Amino acid sequence: MTFYQLDSFSFTPSDPFKHPKKIVNVVPGDFTHSGKLDLLVMSPSQVDGNLDLSVYFSRVGDGFGK
């Protein structure tokens, strides 16, 4: 996983994270309007055949958390 550094127009590595289910799609965005990258992760639902959605918010330092 990398973070885009707007000031220097470069990418820097961040801490990896694991999602507990198979990942079908990932949508990057700034969902909290913090200026940092957040991730919307889509996984198959075990119950009804739809998709489960999980949002991983960027942490203050580096990395992501729910």
Phi and psi in degrees as a GROMACS rama.xvg file:
@    title "Ramachandran Plot"
@    xaxis  label "Phi"
@    yaxis  label "Psi"
@TYPE xy
-130.228  155.112  THR-2
-109.709  140.876  PHE-3
-89.3351  125.373  TYR-4
-96.0383  104.494  GLN-5
-62.1704  -37.4497  LEU-6
-61.9192  -42.41  ASP-7
-105.035  3.2607  SER-8
52.1112  49.0018  PHE-9
-141.797  165.046  SER-10
-106.285  140.295  PHE-11
-126.27  145.865  THR-12
-67.0459  149.408  PRO-13
-125.906  175.865  SER-14
-70.0715  136.716  ASP-15
-72.9076  159.765  PRO-16
-137.877  159.726  PHE-17
-115.086  137.943  LYS-18
-102.465  136.359  HIS-19
-70.9356  -14.5931  PRO-20
-122.238  171.106  LYS-21
-63.2763  133.996  LYS-22
-93.1072  127.07  ILE-23
-96.2189  -38.7121  VAL-24
-156.623  151.207  ASN-25
-129.659  129.849  VAL-26
-116.562  111.06  VAL-27
-80.6541  148.108  PRO-28
-179.745  168.634  GLY-29
-102.858  76.2868  ASP-30
-71.6062  -21.6232  PHE-31
-98.6065  -2.30797  THR-32
58.6891  37.3478  HIS-33
-95.4862  -8.58283  SER-34
88.5132  2.81043  GLY-35
-117.903  157.42  LYS-36
-73.3164  128.269  LEU-37
-113.948  160.663  ASP-38
-126.678  132.001  LEU-39
-101.975  118.619  LEU-40
-110.599  129.25  VAL-41
-108.22  134.096  MET-42
-135.759  152.076  SER-43
-64.3098  137.862  PRO-44
-79.8013  139.975  SER-45
-77.6666  -19.4507  GLN-46
-93.0204  -55.957  VAL-47
-123.836  8.32395  ASP-48
82.7735  -0.34001  GLY-49
-85.4753  -166.925  ASN-50
-104.389  139.94  LEU-51
-91.2068  136.476  ASP-52
-112.442  130.576  LEU-53
-127.565  135.376  SER-54
-109.404  127.901  VAL-55
-107.02  114.17  TYR-56
-86.8578  146.283  PHE-57
-68.6704  140.299  SER-58
-88.47  166.186  ARG-59
-59.5703  -45.2309  VAL-60
-79.1397  -97.3727  GLY-61
-135.282  164.438  ASP-62
94.3316  -175.993  GLY-63
-132.343  154.953  PHE-64
-151.106  158.373  GLY-65
